[in-house]
Amino acid sequence: MDKLTWELLTETNGRLEADLLKSYLEAEGIEVELFQEAVGHHIYPVTVNGLGRVQIFIPKGQADEAKEILEEYNKAKNVK
């Protein structure tokens, strides 16, 4: 069996935030793959019972850098 080369970075509750974070990470040179249940990603997104949850995966080799970028992103998001 092949070793896994992707690591879960974080999860968001909704595709909009996941897409924003993906763009932010990609702008910094981090590869990103999003995973979401099919039910939560239709014309009328469902966010009940975790169906809107989106998992954000990054390559293991970029994990440390991605975690630092995520921390910066979260700090900027919480500034009011």
C-alpha positions, 0 to 999 in steps of 0.5 A: 500500500502506498503511503499517504502524501496528503494531510488534513489541514483543517475543516470549514463549515461551508464551501465559501470559506473553504474556497477563500482559504484555498485561494489564500494558500495557493497564493502562497504556493501551497497545493490544496485539495478540498473534500466535501460530501456531495449532498452539501455541495448542490445549488442549495447547500446543506449545512446541517449535521455536518453536511456542509463541512469541507475538509482541506488537505495539503501535501505533507511536505508543505504541512509546516508552511501551510499551518503557519499560513493558516494561523495568519489567516485565522488571526486576520479573520478575527481582527475587528 
